């Protein structure tokens, strides 16, 4: 679930991911699209729960990474991640700082790659992203939480939709998708940002509707 920590890999190796997509189960595509829609449309209402889920998923991500060396290390990391998600409930600002720093660093590197800058200096935007988004989460808590969760939902939808296209699309559709989206980082980034903006508009519309209902109830 914690896709904010994979934006760098996603942007840099998206085209290569298409080659092995048939090895994945189709249920993952459906799950990513459904979870992504929830994140995209409900971040403003449920960002606290999403932050906790991300913290727990961070531990599970670490568990999968460490499991290559030892199942004990993987199990320990999974346990730590689950406990972390629970313990950080009263410390949401700290949790968002961690997630914001990860997302900011990954997004900075992804943008560096999109604009085809020298890879040897990608640590510069990574550090800037960590500082900007991590610190912003401490001072502009709710806005940053909503943006991060909405962006995460957009990435989920794009990855899930890609899986469906590569699995069930016609040969022409797959070729066009690879040529105009997968191998065009700018187009790919534009789609993600567009979905994110759409999600924010939906959330604002829901907020206005809820406010109107409360006003009518009070009257």
C-alpha positions in Angstrom: 0.0 0.0 0.0 2.8 2.4 0.7 3.3 3.5 -2.9 4.7 6.9 -1.9 8.1 5.1 -1.3 8.1 3.6 -4.8 7.6 6.7 -6.9 11.2 6.8 -7.8 11.3 3.2 -9.0 7.9 3.6 -10.6 8.9 6.7 -12.7 12.4 5.3 -13.6 11.4 1.7 -14.5 7.8 2.0 -15.5 8.4 0.8 -19.1 10.4 -2.2 -17.8 7.6 -3.2 -15.5 5.3 -3.8 -18.4 7.4 -6.7 -19.6 6.7 -8.8 -16.5 3.2 -7.7 -15.8 1.7 -11.0 -17.0 3.4 -12.7 -14.1 1.2 -10.9 -11.6 -2.3 -12.0 -10.6 -5.1 -9.9 -12.1 -6.6 -9.5 -8.6 -3.8 -7.1 -7.7 -4.8 -4.8 -10.6 -8.4 -4.6 -9.3 -7.3 -4.2 -5.7 -4.9 -1.3 -6.7 -7.7 0.5 -8.6 -10.3 0.1 -5.9 -7.9 1.1 -3.1 -6.6 4.0 -5.2 -10.2 5.3 -5.7 -10.7 5.2 -2.0 -7.5 7.2 -1.4 -8.3 9.6 -4.3 -11.8 10.5 -3.2 -11.7 10.1 0.6 -8.3 11.5 1.6 -9.8 14.5 3.3 -12.2 12.5 5.4 -9.9 9.5 6.2 -6.3 10.8 6.0 -5.6 9.8 9.6 -6.5 6.1 8.9 -4.5 6.3 5.7 -1.4 7.6 7.5 -1.6 4.7 10.0 -2.0 2.2 7.2 1.0 3.6 5.4 3.1 3.4 8.6 2.2 -0.2 9.0 2.9 -0.8 5.3 6.3 0.7 5.7 7.2 -2.0 8.1 5.9 -4.7 5.7 7.8 -3.2 2.8 10.9 -3.4 5.0 9.9 -7.0 5.9 9.8 -8.0 2.2 13.2 -6.4 1.6 14.8 -8.1 4.6 13.2 -11.5 3.9 15.6 -12.0 1.1 18.3 -12.5 3.7 16.5 -14.1 6.6 12.9 -14.9 7.3 13.5 -14.0 10.9 14.5 -10.5 9.9 11.5 -10.2 7.7 9.1 -11.4 10.4 10.7 -9.0 12.9 10.3 -6.1 10.4 6.7 -7.0 9.8 6.0 -7.0 13.5 7.8 -3.7 14.0 5.8 -2.2 11.2 2.5 -3.3 12.6 3.4 -2.0 16.0 4.6 1.2 14.5 1.3 1.8 12.8 -0.5 1.4 16.2 2.0 3.4 18.3 2.0 6.4 16.0 -1.8 6.9 16.3 -1.3 9.7 19.0 1.7 11.1 17.0 0.2 11.8 13.6 2.5 14.7 12.9 5.6 12.6 13.4 4.1 9.9 11.2 3.3 12.4 8.5 6.8 13.9 8.7 8.2 10.4 8.0 5.8 9.8 5.1 6.2 13.3 3.8 10.0 13.0 3.8 9.9 9.7 1.9 7.3 11.0 -0.6 9.1 14.3 -1.1 12.5 12.6 -1.7 11.0 10.0 -4.1 9.0 12.7 -6.0 12.0 14.9 -6.3 14.0 12.1 -7.9 11.1 11.2 -10.1 10.8 14.8 -11.4 14.6 14.8 -12.0 14.3 11.7 -14.1 11.2 13.1 -16.0 13.2 16.2 -17.1 16.2 14.0 -18.0 18.7 15.6 -15.7 22.1 14.0 -14.9 21.4 10.9 -12.7 24.6 11.5 -10.7 23.0 14.6 -9.1 19.6 13.2 -8.3 20.4 13.4 -4.6 19.9 17.1 -4.9 16.1 17.1 -5.6 15.8 14.1 -3.2 17.2 16.1 -0.3 15.1 19.2 -1.3 12.0 17.0 -1.5 12.7 15.5 2.0 13.1 18.9 3.5 10.2 20.6 1.8 7.5 18.0 2.1 8.7 16.6 5.4 8.8 19.9 7.2 5.6 21.1 5.5 3.9 18.2 7.1 4.7 19.5 10.5 3.3 22.9 9.9 0.6 22.4 7.3 -0.5 19.1 8.6 -4.0 18.5 7.1 -3.2 19.9 3.7 0.0 17.9 3.3 -1.8 14.7 4.5 -4.6 15.1 2.0 -2.1 15.8 -0.9 0.1 12.9 -0.1 -2.8 10.4 0.3 -4.5 11.7 -2.9 -1.2 11.4 -4.9 -0.8 7.9 -3.6 -4.3 7.1 -4.8 -3.5 8.5 -8.2 -0.4 6.3 -8.5 -2.3 3.2 -7.4 -5.0 3.8 -10.1 -2.3 4.3 -12.8 -0.5 1.1 -11.9 -3.7 -0.9 -11.7 -5.0 0.5 -14.9 -1.7 -0.3 -16.6 -2.0 -3.9 -15.5 -5.5 -4.2 -16.9 -4.5 -2.6 -20.3 -1.4 -4.9 -20.6 -3.4 -7.9 -19.6 -6.7 -7.5 -21.5 -6.0 -4.7 -24.1 -5.6 -5.4 -27.8 -2.2 -5.5 -29.3 -2.7 -2.1 -30.9 -3.9 -0.6 -27.6 -0.9 -2.0 -25.7 1.6 -0.7 -28.3 0.0 2.8 -28.3 0.0 2.8 -24.5 3.7 1.9 -24.3 4.7 4.4 -27.0 2.7 7.4 -25.7 2.5 6.8 -21.9 5.0 4.2 -20.6 8.0 5.5 -22.5 7.0 9.2 -22.1 7.7 10.2 -18.5 6.2 13.6 -19.0 2.9 12.2 -20.1 2.9 9.7 -17.3 3.5 12.4 -14.7 0.8 14.6 -16.3 -1.7 11.7 -15.9 -0.8 11.2 -12.3 -1.0 14.9 -11.5 -4.3 15.2 -13.4 -5.8 12.4 -11.4 -4.6 14.0 -8.2 -6.2 17.3 -9.1 -9.4 15.5 -10.0 -9.4 13.8 -6.6 -8.9 17.0 -4.8 -11.8 18.6 -6.6 -14.0 15.7 -5.7 -13.0 16.0 -2.1 -13.7 19.8 -2.1 -17.1 19.1 -3.6 -17.9 16.6 -0.9 -16.7 19.0 1.7 -19.0 21.7 0.3 -21.9 19.2 0.3 -21.3 18.2 3.9 -21.1 21.8 5.0 -24.4 22.6 3.2 -26.0 19.6 4.9 -24.8 20.8 8.3 -26.1 24.3 7.6 -29.5 23.0 6.6 -29.6 20.8 9.7 -28.8 23.7 12.0 -31.5 25.8 10.4 
